[in-house]
Amino acid sequence: MELAFWWFWLIAGILLLVAEMVTGTFYLLWLGISAMVAASLAYFFPDNYWLPPLAASISGFLLILLTKPLAARARQVKGYTDPVLQLTNKQGEVLEPISSTRLGIVRVGTEVWSASAQEDLAPGQRVLVINQSSTVLQVVPIK
């Protein structure tokens, strides 16, 4: 039994849409839609192997490019708070040791994050979040 090429695009589209539900970034949504466009073209035009990747590339690029202003406008709406700024100046507790050369783990509220510090911190020590990147908190000990 021969596996049709359009199945790969369909599976990729479904996985991207599921990943979008987890992340909520809207970028994966557009890529998932682009993969679905490619799946439909691969289904209707099975002999044109170049058409689905080209269509997915163009539609993904255009969807991301054209919706960037909408996303920027949505971030300026009254009441929008950037998640990156939510943990700054909050207190937490060290769960795994942190050193100046190795990341550790901290709990801030109900969330668990990787964290870095300029000095060694032991488990159980209270810390203050001074900066937050997308995946790592920078903390200082509370004296």
C-alpha positions in Angstrom: 0.0 0.0 0.0 1.4 3.4 -1.0 1.1 6.2 1.5 -0.2 9.4 -0.2 2.0 12.5 0.1 -0.9 14.6 1.3 -1.1 12.6 4.6 2.3 14.0 5.7 1.0 17.6 5.2 -2.2 16.8 7.0 -0.5 15.2 10.0 2.0 18.2 10.1 -1.0 20.6 10.0 -2.8 18.8 12.8 0.3 18.7 15.0 0.9 22.4 14.5 -2.6 23.2 15.3 -2.4 21.1 18.5 0.9 22.8 19.4 -0.8 26.2 18.9 -3.5 25.3 21.5 -0.7 24.7 24.0 1.4 27.8 23.2 -1.2 30.4 22.2 1.3 32.4 20.1 -0.7 32.4 16.8 2.4 31.7 14.8 1.8 27.9 14.9 -1.8 28.5 13.9 -0.7 30.1 10.7 1.8 27.4 10.0 -0.8 24.8 10.7 -3.2 26.4 8.3 -0.4 26.6 5.7 0.2 22.9 6.1 -3.5 22.2 5.6 -3.4 24.3 2.4 -0.5 22.1 1.3 -2.4 19.0 2.2 -5.3 20.0 0.1 -3.1 20.8 -2.9 -1.2 17.5 -2.5 -4.5 15.7 -2.4 -5.9 17.4 -5.5 -2.6 17.6 -7.5 -0.7 14.5 -6.4 1.8 14.6 -9.4 3.0 18.1 -8.5 5.5 17.5 -5.7 6.8 21.1 -5.8 3.3 22.7 -5.4 2.5 21.8 -1.7 5.9 23.0 -0.2 5.7 26.2 -2.3 2.1 26.9 -1.3 2.8 26.2 2.4 5.8 28.5 2.3 4.0 31.4 0.6 0.8 31.1 2.6 2.7 30.7 5.9 4.8 33.8 5.1 1.9 35.9 4.1 -0.3 34.9 7.0 2.4 35.7 9.5 3.4 38.9 7.7 -0.2 40.2 7.3 -1.3 39.4 10.9 1.7 40.9 12.6 0.0 44.3 12.8 -3.1 42.7 14.3 -1.1 41.0 17.0 0.7 44.2 17.8 -2.6 46.1 18.0 -4.0 43.4 20.3 -1.1 43.9 22.7 -1.9 47.6 23.0 -5.5 46.9 24.0 -6.4 48.2 27.4 -6.0 45.5 30.0 -3.4 43.5 28.1 -0.5 42.5 30.4 2.7 41.0 29.0 3.3 37.6 30.6 7.1 38.3 30.6 6.6 41.1 33.1 4.2 39.2 35.5 6.9 37.5 37.7 9.3 40.4 38.1 9.5 41.6 41.8 7.7 38.4 43.0 9.1 36.2 45.7 9.8 32.5 45.3 11.6 29.5 46.8 14.6 27.6 45.5 13.8 24.0 44.8 17.1 22.8 43.3 20.5 24.5 44.0 21.5 27.4 41.9 25.1 28.4 41.3 26.7 31.2 39.2 27.6 28.6 36.6 24.5 26.4 36.7 20.8 26.9 36.4 18.6 25.7 39.2 14.8 25.5 39.8 12.6 27.9 41.7 8.9 28.0 42.5 7.1 31.4 42.2 3.5 31.1 43.2 2.3 27.9 41.6 4.8 27.9 38.7 8.1 26.2 38.6 10.9 27.9 36.5 14.6 27.5 35.7 16.6 30.2 37.4 20.0 31.8 37.4 21.8 33.8 40.1 25.1 35.6 40.6 25.7 33.6 43.8 25.1 30.1 45.1 21.6 29.5 46.5 20.5 26.4 48.4 17.1 24.7 48.3 14.5 26.3 50.6 16.1 29.7 50.3 13.7 32.6 49.6 14.5 34.6 46.4 13.2 37.7 44.6 12.8 37.7 40.8 14.6 40.6 39.3 14.4 39.7 35.6 12.5 37.3 33.4 13.3 36.0 30.0 11.0 33.6 28.1 12.3 30.5 30.0 14.7 31.6 32.8 14.2 33.8 35.8 17.1 35.8 37.2 16.8 35.8 41.0 18.6 37.3 44.1 18.4 36.0 47.6 16.1 37.7 50.1 18.3 38.6 53.1 
